[in-house]
Amino acid sequence: MYTDSIELQSLSSVTNGYPNQKQGTEVVLTLDKEEVIIKTETAEDAEEWKGFILTVVELSVPNWLTLLPGQLIRLKEVLEKETARRAEEKSPVPSPSRLSSDMPVAASYDDIGNPNAMPLCFHNVSRQEAADMLLKNESNGNLILRPGADCKNYAVTIREPSERSRSQVKHYRILKTDFGFTIELDKPVTLSSLDDVVNHFIFETRGKLKPYVSNIYDTHIEYAVKEDTQKTPFHSNVKKIVSQLTAEKFMPPQRLRENAYVNVFPGN
């Protein structure tokens, strides 16, 4: 039951009201100008309250709390909602008067098979195939977006250069949610599109990661014609000479006398 709301932007710490007792049922929120005490029925409830509060404030699920798997799932759902809410606050929606039917509609990323709706570095390959592509064709780039193992989510495969040995390949899972796409890291990051996911990897590595793009079409029209170096067959020579003779009927007399003798036997 909703009773009141608390502004958590100035939160500095979340602690138990009875730090020396295992059955403490109070959560103390320390803010800039006040201290708020939340009373719960059990110590387990207190842990859950701390988990929800810290998840919303820090935009990450705390891994040091003692929580059940079901509670952790709910915390991840809250994290996704809060991340999406903050993203909406940063990017205001244009007013209806500025909207037009001619404005382009954002592409959907649901269809893996439609390459026009995916980033250029998306390749419909397996985990091992992506690793082989990055190691064999280093000049094409070092980041591949691909389908996940479950065919419902996505994954990012990168090649990380190593000075001591050969390049190292790493894989990151990208979960598709109702709020966008979440990169599963120690501190999960939720973004609105797969293009944003790729750009996040590039930004976080200061441009060291480059999307893997392979040219599948040639950019020049070239057609190699094999020269015929074989001898022209005999009957072709005969046709050529007959054509010359036919043309000579219309030549001036002087030219005709110069070409009066023509040998059409084979071998000459």
Secondary structure, DSSP 4 states (H G I P E B T S, - for coil): --------TT--EEEES-TT-TT--EEEEE-SS-EEEEE-SSHHHHHHHHHHHHHHHHTS--SSS---HHHHHHHHHHHHHHHHHHHHHHSPPPPGGG--TTSPPPPP---TT-GGGS-TTB----HHHHHHHHHH-GGG-SEEEEE-TTSSSEEEEEEE--SSSS-EEEEEEEEEETTEEEE-SSS-EEESSHHHHHHHHHHHTTT---B-----S-SS---------SPPPHHHHHHHHHHHHHHHTTS-HHHHHHT-----STT-
